Amino acid sequence: MRQKRGLAYSVYSYFEPMLHGGKFQIGLQTQSGQAQTALQVVTDTLKRFLEQGPSAQELEEARNNLIGSFPLRIDSNAKIHEYLALIGFYRLPLTYLEDFVKNIEKVSVADVRAAFSRHVHIERLVVVMVGRGLDATK
């Protein structure tokens, strides 16, 4: 999206888990004239990922990113407090932070495919576009 095609200034995706459900969000910023093309690339990429899942290399890169950035997720009292609230609210194990890295290391390609299959449904995709001169009906 960004590197190969130059269609976005930034692009991201994440799950926002909640007690009952939650959302999977993909976001990006692009020029108005490229919005439809960017949307098509995002949709095609998501469909392909849902069908094939990540490659072993993609999973390893994601795993390394999560593990490598983990210390920055708990580098202040405020961030630790947020995790303690999360642990309490969702009734997670008290060892959640201690177990985080080893749990990430255990995730397999099959685990990722199964999770996406359970939680992301392309037919329920909702598109929100913000900008001048955009027509999402095209």
C-alpha positions as CSV (number, residue, x, y, z in Angstrom):
1,M,0.0,0.0,0.0
2,R,2.6,2.5,1.1
3,Q,5.9,1.1,0.0
4,K,5.1,-0.7,-3.2
5,R,2.3,1.5,-4.6
6,G,2.8,4.9,-2.9
7,L,-1.0,5.1,-2.2
8,A,-0.8,6.1,1.4
9,Y,1.0,8.5,3.7
10,S,0.4,6.0,6.5
11,V,-1.5,2.8,6.9
12,Y,-2.3,0.7,9.9
13,S,-4.5,-2.1,11.3
14,Y,-5.4,-3.3,14.7
15,F,-7.9,-5.2,16.8
16,E,-9.7,-3.4,19.6
17,P,-10.8,-6.3,21.8
18,M,-13.6,-5.7,24.2
19,L,-15.6,-7.8,26.7
20,H,-18.2,-8.7,24.1
21,G,-16.7,-8.4,20.6
22,G,-14.7,-5.5,19.4
23,K,-13.5,-4.2,16.1
24,F,-10.8,-4.8,13.6
25,Q,-9.8,-1.5,12.0
26,I,-7.7,-0.6,9.0
27,G,-6.9,3.1,8.5
28,L,-4.9,5.1,6.0
29,Q,-4.4,8.6,4.6
30,T,-4.2,9.1,0.9
31,Q,-4.9,11.8,-1.7
32,S,-8.6,12.2,-2.7
33,G,-7.8,11.1,-6.3
34,Q,-6.4,7.8,-5.1
35,A,-9.0,7.0,-2.5
36,Q,-10.9,4.5,-4.6
37,T,-7.7,2.7,-5.7
38,A,-6.4,2.7,-2.1
39,L,-9.7,1.2,-0.8
40,Q,-9.6,-1.5,-3.5
41,V,-6.0,-2.4,-2.5
42,V,-7.0,-2.6,1.2
43,T,-10.0,-4.7,0.5
44,D,-8.1,-7.1,-1.8
45,T,-5.3,-7.4,0.7
46,L,-7.7,-8.2,3.5
47,K,-9.5,-10.8,1.4
48,R,-6.1,-12.4,0.5
49,F,-5.0,-12.4,4.1
50,L,-8.3,-14.0,5.2
51,E,-7.9,-16.7,2.6
52,Q,-4.2,-17.4,3.0
53,G,-3.2,-15.9,6.4
54,P,0.3,-14.6,7.1
55,S,3.4,-16.3,5.7
56,A,5.8,-17.7,8.2
57,Q,8.1,-14.8,7.6
58,E,5.3,-12.2,8.1
59,L,4.4,-13.9,11.4
60,E,8.0,-13.9,12.5
61,E,8.3,-10.2,11.7
62,A,5.1,-9.3,13.5
63,R,6.2,-11.4,16.5
64,N,9.5,-9.6,16.6
65,N,7.8,-6.3,16.4
66,L,5.5,-7.0,19.3
67,I,8.2,-8.5,21.4
68,G,10.7,-5.8,20.6
69,S,8.2,-3.0,21.3
70,F,6.8,-4.5,24.5
71,P,9.1,-2.6,26.9
72,L,7.8,0.6,25.5
73,R,4.2,-0.5,26.3
74,I,5.1,-0.6,30.0
75,D,7.7,2.2,30.3
76,S,5.6,4.5,32.5
77,N,3.4,4.3,35.6
78,A,0.4,5.5,33.4
79,K,0.9,2.6,30.9
80,I,1.3,0.1,33.7
81,H,-1.9,1.5,35.3
82,E,-3.7,1.0,32.0
83,Y,-2.6,-2.6,31.8
84,L,-3.7,-3.2,35.4
85,A,-7.1,-1.8,34.6
86,L,-7.3,-4.0,31.5
87,I,-6.2,-7.1,33.5
88,G,-8.9,-6.4,36.2
89,F,-11.7,-5.5,33.8
90,Y,-11.2,-8.5,31.5
91,R,-10.3,-10.8,34.4
92,L,-7.0,-11.7,32.8
93,P,-4.4,-13.7,34.7
94,L,-2.3,-11.6,37.1
95,T,0.7,-12.9,35.2
96,Y,-0.5,-11.3,31.9
97,L,2.4,-8.9,31.6
98,E,4.9,-11.5,32.8
99,D,3.6,-14.0,30.2
100,F,3.1,-11.6,27.3
101,V,6.4,-12.4,25.5
102,K,6.2,-16.2,25.8
103,N,2.5,-16.1,24.7
104,I,3.5,-14.1,21.6
105,E,6.3,-16.6,20.9
106,K,3.7,-19.4,20.9
107,V,1.4,-18.0,18.3
108,S,1.4,-20.0,15.0
109,V,0.3,-19.2,11.5
110,A,-2.7,-21.6,12.1
111,D,-3.6,-19.6,15.2
112,V,-3.6,-16.3,13.3
113,R,-5.7,-17.8,10.5
114,A,-8.2,-19.3,12.9
115,A,-8.5,-16.0,14.9
116,F,-9.1,-13.9,11.7
117,S,-11.6,-16.5,10.5
118,R,-13.6,-16.2,13.7
119,H,-13.5,-12.4,14.1
120,V,-13.1,-10.7,10.7
121,H,-15.9,-11.1,8.2
122,I,-15.4,-9.3,4.8
123,E,-19.1,-9.2,4.1
124,R,-19.6,-7.1,7.3
125,L,-16.9,-4.5,6.2
126,V,-17.9,-0.9,7.0
127,V,-16.1,1.8,5.0
128,V,-15.8,5.3,6.3
129,M,-14.2,7.9,4.1
130,V,-13.5,11.5,5.1
131,G,-12.4,14.2,2.7
132,R,-13.5,16.5,0.0
133,G,-15.0,15.2,-3.2
134,L,-15.2,11.6,-2.1
135,D,-17.9,9.2,-3.3
136,A,-17.7,5.8,-1.6
137,T,-20.5,4.5,-3.9
138,K,-18.2,4.2,-6.9
